[in-house]
Structure formats: structure tokens, C-alpha cells
Amino acid sequence: MYDGRSTVELYQDTYRWDCKNVTNFLKGSGIEEPRFSDEELTRYLENSIGFVATTS
């Protein structure tokens, strides 16, 4: 929490983080970035911080 906002609120609508170093260091290690479907991410956010996604 910072300034009354959660981590999700702090980083929503911001730029994507540069992860070239991590990608380069992990190359060939067999470790892959996890991938989440919209359904999985929504379920995680709802269960962890009570965030409820709205659809438009």
C-alpha cells in the first residue's frame, strides 16, 4: 500500500516494465515466464485482494 492505493491500483494503466535483463539471464535455463488467462488472473485478484473485475 502506498498513498492509500493497493499494488494493483498503483501499477494499472502504466507502462510495461523492461525485463530484457531477466529474459537474457534466464535464457537456456528452462525457466519460463508464467502465463495467465484472463479467467485465472481475475480469480487470483478476487481471492487475494477482493478486486472484482467489471465487464463493459
C-alpha angles and dihedrals in degrees: 000000000000127000089354093302130116124233091260092052093047094055103034115113092014132121121282114262118249107244101170093121093052091046091050095046092049095046109123094008095104090237112127133191109257116248122211130195118226088253093054093046092048092049091049094050093046094050098040104042105003093251111161116201118221123210123214 
